[in-house]
Structures are given as structure tokens and as C-alpha cells.
Amino acid sequence: MKVKARFHFVPIEMVIIMSAKSAGLRRPSNAEGHTDMTVVELCDVGTTRRLKLTQRQRLAIWERARGICVLCERPIDGVRERWIIEHLRALELGGPDEPDNMGPAHESCGLRKTQDDHRRTAKAKRQKIRHLGAAQSKRPMPCGRQSRWRKRLDGTIVLRE
């Protein structure tokens, strides 16, 4: 079941790629004469620390939303239904821990959104590891550069020196 959202997620790692010429950088040319090298700037968004809300802050957030769930947009019966204060943009996805980023939500809606946030965070971390080249292959090539063995042109396999 999908949760309706009125906001967009930004992955944990924001990567900006630009050419050296557009950045105004001068790079020495290599043997082939290529000078248009790519510059990668990484900006780690990170995780925001969660602060404890006072009862007055919870009440102010409730009144600002007029008791409407920010996720499913249905009214919350504050006495009979369990509700929580939910971050619109998750803290683990770089959202701020401020009242502008919070709203009341049914407990069940909040749990579904939290599961979705964890899934998105895990995917962003996997993409970051793959992008930076930190992931090691689970199935390395036989006789590849990382192997102790090498294959000769005649097809025989010998130990690397």
C-alpha cells in the first residue's frame, strides 16, 4: 500500500558533476591532449539528530494541521485513535528536526511511511557505495586482476608472479 506524499525525497548523497571547463579549472593535458576532465563534488547530507518535543510543541503542530493526518489527509480523532508526530521529510534522509517539517499522523500511516523511509535510505546507501567504487564484487572474475591466478594466451592457468 502506497502512502500519499506532498513532498520529494533527496538521496543521502547528492552528487554534482561538472566539467573542468565549466568550473573554470585548468587541468594539465595528458598524453592524448585531453583536458576536459570531470570534477565530482560530494555533499553529504547526513542524518539529523532528533530532539524531544514538549507538550506545547505537539499541541502547536496539531493545531497547525487542524487535526488532519499529513499522510492520508483524513481527520484524526485525538481521543479514540493513536497518533504520532511524523517528520514530513525523514531525518535519516536529511530532513530538519523543526516544527515546519512535522505534522500529526495516524500511527499506522506513520509506520508505513517509516518503512518506506528505511527502504529509500538503504537504496541511497547502496547507490553511494556503488558510485564511489567501495563495493567489492561478490563474484570476482576468475583469473582477473584481483586473482592469484592468470590465464596465458595458450589457455593454461598459472600462478601469478
MOCOR-V206102 format. One record per residue. N is the residue number from 1. SS is DSSP state (@ for helix, = for strand, . for the rest). OMEGA is omega in degrees with one decimal (none if undefined). D_FIRST is the distance of its C-alpha to the first C-alpha in Angstrom with 1 decimal. Layout:
n	ss	omega	d_first
N	SS	OMEGA	D_FIRST
N	SS	OMEGA	D_FIRST
This chain:
n	ss	omega	d_first
1	.	-179.3	0.0
2	.	176.3	3.8
3	.	178.1	6.7
4	.	-179.9	9.7
5	.	178.7	12.7
6	.	-176.5	16.3
7	.	-178.8	17.7
8	.	178.7	18.1
9	.	174.1	18.3
10	.	-178.4	21.6
11	.	-178.5	22.0
12	.	-177.4	24.2
13	=	175.6	27.0
14	=	-176.8	28.2
15	=	178.1	30.7
16	=	-179.6	33.3
17	=	177.4	35.5
18	=	179.0	38.7
19	=	-178.3	41.9
20	@	179.9	45.0
21	@	-178.3	46.9
22	@	178.2	44.4
23	@	179.2	44.3
24	.	-179.8	48.1
25	.	176.4	48.7
26	.	179.8	51.6
27	.	175.9	51.1
28	.	-178.9	54.0
29	.	177.7	54.0
30	.	-175.3	53.8
31	.	-179.6	56.1
32	.	179.9	54.6
33	.	179.7	54.8
34	.	177.8	51.1
35	.	-177.0	50.4
36	.	179.8	46.9
37	.	-178.8	44.9
38	=	177.4	41.3
39	=	179.9	40.8
40	=	176.1	37.4
41	=	-179.5	36.7
42	=	178.7	34.0
43	=	-177.4	32.6
44	=	-179.1	30.7
45	.	176.5	28.4
46	.	-178.7	28.0
47	.	179.6	26.4
48	.	178.3	27.4
49	.	-179.9	28.8
50	.	177.5	27.2
51	.	179.1	29.7
52	.	178.4	30.0
53	.	173.9	29.4
54	.	178.9	32.1
55	@	178.6	31.6
56	@	178.8	33.1
57	@	177.5	30.6
58	@	179.5	27.6
59	@	179.4	29.3
60	@	178.4	29.9
61	@	178.0	26.3
62	@	-177.4	25.3
63	@	179.4	28.0
64	@	179.5	27.2
65	.	179.7	23.7
66	.	175.9	25.3
67	.	179.8	22.9
68	=	177.3	19.8
69	.	-177.9	16.5
70	.	-178.2	16.3
71	.	-178.0	12.5
72	.	176.7	11.6
73	.	173.1	15.3
74	.	178.7	16.1
75	=	178.5	19.3
76	.	173.0	19.6
77	.	-173.3	22.3
78	.	-178.4	24.0
79	.	-172.2	26.0
80	.	-177.0	23.8
81	.	175.6	20.4
82	.	179.6	19.8
83	=	-179.2	19.1
84	=	170.9	19.6
85	=	-175.1	20.7
86	=	173.4	18.1
87	=	179.0	19.3
88	.	173.2	18.0
89	.	-172.2	19.0
90	.	178.8	18.8
91	@	-179.0	22.3
92	@	175.0	21.8
93	@	174.7	21.0
94	.	178.9	24.3
95	.	179.9	23.4
96	.	177.5	26.3
97	.	-178.8	26.6
98	.	-179.8	27.9
99	@	178.0	27.1
100	@	-178.7	26.3
101	@	-175.8	23.3
102	=	176.2	22.1
103	=	179.0	20.6
104	=	179.2	19.7
105	=	171.5	16.1
106	=	-178.9	15.0
107	@	179.9	15.1
108	@	177.5	11.6
109	@	-179.9	10.2
110	@	179.1	12.7
111	@	177.5	11.9
112	@	180.0	8.3
113	@	179.3	10.2
114	@	176.5	13.0
115	@	178.5	11.4
116	@	177.8	10.4
117	@	178.6	14.0
118	@	178.3	15.5
119	@	179.9	14.1
120	@	179.5	15.5
121	@	179.0	18.7
122	@	179.1	19.3
123	@	179.7	19.0
124	@	178.5	21.4
125	@	177.7	23.8
126	@	178.9	23.9
127	@	-179.9	24.6
128	@	180.0	27.3
129	@	179.3	29.0
130	@	-177.5	29.1
131	@	-177.5	30.4
132	@	179.3	33.1
133	.	-178.3	34.2
134	.	-178.0	33.8
135	.	175.1	32.0
136	.	-178.6	34.4
137	.	177.3	34.0
138	.	178.6	32.9
139	.	-177.7	35.1
140	.	179.3	38.1
141	.	175.1	40.4
142	.	-179.0	43.3
143	.	177.0	46.5
144	.	-177.2	44.6
145	.	-179.5	45.9
146	.	-175.3	44.2
147	.	174.9	45.8
148	.	-175.8	49.2
149	=	174.5	50.2
150	=	-177.8	51.0
151	=	178.8	51.8
152	.	179.1	55.1
153	.	179.2	55.7
154	.	175.8	57.5
155	.	179.4	54.4
156	.	180.0	55.6
157	=	-178.4	53.4
158	=	177.5	55.2
159	=	179.0	54.5
160	.	179.2	54.1
161	.	none	57.0
